[in-house]
Amino acid sequence: MQLHVNARVTRLNPDRLFGQVAHRLAVAIITGASPTGALLPNEDDLKGEISVSRTAYREAVKFLSGKGLVEARPKSGTRVAPREAWNLLDPDVLAWHFEADPNEKFIRDLFELRLFVEPSAARLAAQRRSDADLKRIEAAFRGMVENPPYAALTVSADLAFHEAIFAATRNPPLQCLAPAVSATIQWSLFLKAPDDRFFFTASLIDHERVFDAIVQRDGDLAAARMSGLVIDSLNSTLGLLAGRADAEAGKTA
């Protein structure tokens, strides 16, 4: 299932020609259509699929190189870099993974990252938050409650809730992980939106419990409740993916 992650967590403009070229090349790399070590398709190779100029192509290659997806080799041209060189936490790289239909291992890896990072962020936020931080977290939670499930405003509020917690940690290096967390959350929300049964309501309860712990300045409680939130989100995400895979298998049987 291919999903588009909102531009809020990506810096690539899909309306620009170079953005279209970068997107086409990146998805081919991430899906394996252009494997590690392969020569990158040139502008002539792409002309059958999209309009492309030499300037846009060079701009796109430079953009992908900055994210570790391609590398220029002397006398052998620009080639696909090994996966170990990719900046997997870059919002654009994450967005391309989501659009390329990520496998279960990659999803588990991202939620494992969230499980390492977000409970610690919640603990620090509870210990260090100011009144202004608390108002920002509360406003985001109210945005989730007061808007329809999975509406654009609701998704923005959900992302703002987690971003506000990162901001309240007063830890700039930790805050650098917030865009990767936001991309994962947004993709998960888009995945659940068409088939939601009770996930949204359960998620609201989880978020409120985290907020209450931060209000109490109870770092251990905030961390424990954030762990529960992330685990619940992982389980519901994997459950939906499994259900859709079974449905697709039934159609082809």
TALIN-V947077 format. One record per helix or strand. SS is the DSSP state (~ for helix, > for strand). FROM is the first residue (numbers start at 0). TO is the last residue. If there is no record, write none. Layout:
# TALIN-V947077
ss: (SS | SS)
from: (FROM | FROM)
to: (TO | TO)
This chain:
# TALIN-V947077
ss: (~ | ~ | > | ~ | ~ | > | > | ~ | ~ | ~ | ~ | ~ | ~ | ~ | ~ | ~)
from: (6 | 16 | 38 | 42 | 53 | 69 | 76 | 82 | 90 | 103 | 130 | 151 | 171 | 177 | 198 | 218)
to: (8 | 30 | 38 | 45 | 65 | 72 | 79 | 84 | 98 | 127 | 145 | 167 | 174 | 192 | 214 | 251)
